[in-house]
Amino acid sequence: MRESEPLVMAAFSYLGANGMVGASWFEPDDGSADFLSLDHWIPMARMLDAAGFDFLFLADSYGWPAVDGQPHPATVSEGRAVPQADPITLVSALAAATEQLGFVVTCSTTVERPAALARRLATLDHFCGGRLGWNIVTGANGATAAELMGEPLIAHDLRYDMAEDYLELCLGL
């Protein structure tokens, strides 16, 4: 990075009972189990906003870690990846509670129809005053996400070809 380039600061989080760390529950003051409470998220967003952070990145996935097609034992026993909540619904409340903080949400191109997602993201971007970003993914934990949706797993290259078309359609809408 050259000296003249501004530093971009972001926080990375996940709407799950165990946060991003996977072992946060070991920490006595951990509050990640409160992930379904706005009282957990709004103070965090306000703190990031006041500190001059550029954005809060909210990871998401419809799948869960698996080994040989079965949920990884830590998925259930330690609350990793299950349960999890939808970050899009959280962003509207956080945007109302902050002034400059941006928000980046992860949305998969293989889970829902382009028109529905384009409408949801455009509406949210207006509510955020243009502070929304989209982390475009074809799907993490693809096999388990496909199973959850009752669909076959789409081959990697085809999934990316489809994502290109999906993105073009969303941007057009």
FENLIN-V458939 format. One record per run of one state. SS is the DSSP state (alpha for helix, beta for strand, coil for the rest). FROM is the first residue (numbers start at 1). LEN is the number of residues. Records with the same first field share a line. If there is no record, write none. Layout:
SS = FROM-LEN  FROM-LEN
This chain:
coil = 1-9  15-1  17-7  27-5  35-3  51-4  60-6  68-2  72-1  78-6  85-2  98-4  109-5  128-4  138-4  150-6  173-1
beta = 10-5  16-1  55-5  66-2  70-2  84-1  102-7  132-6
alpha = 24-3  32-3  38-13  73-5  87-11  114-14  142-8  156-17
